Amino acid sequence: MSRTATIERETSETNVRVILEIDGTGAYQISTGIPFFNHMLELFARHGLFDLVVEANGDLDVDGHHTVEDIGICIGQAFREALADKKGICRYGSIHLPMDEVLALVAVDVSGRPYLSYDVELPVEVVGNYDVSLTPEFLQALVNNIGMTLHVRTLRSGNAHHVIEAVFKGLARAMDKATLLDSRAPGIPSTKGQL
């Protein structure tokens, strides 16, 4: 069974195309117009072993907000479509992820219920040309469109690049665990019978 999806979204602000294969090898082709965000999405694909294509053109002359948020929407929709009825998935995933001096906790539940708790300490507001406040905007769009609970915490902060990198790598690893298929439990992982 191939767990793949292609999502296209065109608005007056952005034009985004996402191709996702959950059971991939970590291959990626990312073009967002925001170099630091490209790097974070590349890390997400590589460390989650998701094959991911993201092609985005947005109104970056305004700022990166619409582009980052719409990419979060599209990646979320791609996961939701590729997971279909979620039969056989592990559902939960979590990790404590170190990135040099930084330690992040990321935990997910692919529950069908969108919720984001984001408690991340950052020492600066911008990394390169990337506004660090866009990270929770991306995550909120992602969880809303997957239907996923996500908790992100920095247990130890430090360099802002390292902090955001730890968040994206942790997200990748936690989502990989949550979306893995468990051969022991091929049904819906809920007593309700649906997610």
Rosetta blueprint (number, residue, H / E / L):
1 M L
2 S L
3 R L
4 T E
5 A E
6 T E
7 I E
8 E E
9 R E
10 E E
11 T L
12 S L
13 E L
14 T E
15 N E
16 V E
17 R E
18 V E
19 I E
20 L E
21 E E
22 I L
23 D L
24 G L
25 T L
26 G L
27 A L
28 Y E
29 Q E
30 I E
31 S E
32 T L
33 G L
34 I L
35 P H
36 F H
37 F H
38 N H
39 H H
40 M H
41 L H
42 E H
43 L H
44 F H
45 A H
46 R H
47 H H
48 G H
49 L L
50 F L
51 D E
52 L E
53 V E
54 V E
55 E E
56 A E
57 N E
58 G E
59 D L
60 L L
61 D L
62 V L
63 D L
64 G L
65 H H
66 H H
67 T H
68 V H
69 E H
70 D H
71 I H
72 G H
73 I H
74 C H
75 I H
76 G H
77 Q H
78 A H
79 F H
80 R H
81 E H
82 A H
83 L H
84 A L
85 D L
86 K L
87 K L
88 G L
89 I E
90 C L
91 R L
92 Y E
93 G E
94 S E
95 I E
96 H E
97 L E
98 P E
99 M E
100 D L
101 E L
102 V E
103 L E
104 A E
105 L E
106 V E
107 A E
108 V E
109 D E
110 V L
111 S L
112 G L
113 R L
114 P L
115 Y E
116 L E
117 S E
118 Y E
119 D E
120 V L
121 E L
122 L L
123 P L
124 V L
125 E L
126 V E
127 V E
128 G L
129 N L
130 Y E
131 D E
132 V L
133 S L
134 L H
135 T H
136 P H
137 E H
138 F H
139 L H
140 Q H
141 A H
142 L H
143 V H
144 N H
145 N H
146 I H
147 G L
148 M L
149 T E
150 L E
151 H E
152 V E
153 R E
154 T E
155 L E
156 R E
157 S L
158 G L
159 N L
160 A H
161 H H
162 H H
163 V H
164 I H
165 E H
166 A H
167 V H
168 F H
169 K H
170 G H
171 L H
172 A H
173 R H
174 A H
175 M H
176 D H
177 K H
178 A H
179 T H
180 L L
181 L E
182 D L
183 S L
184 R L
185 A L
186 P L
187 G L
188 I L
189 P L
190 S L
191 T L
192 K L
193 G L
194 Q L
195 L L
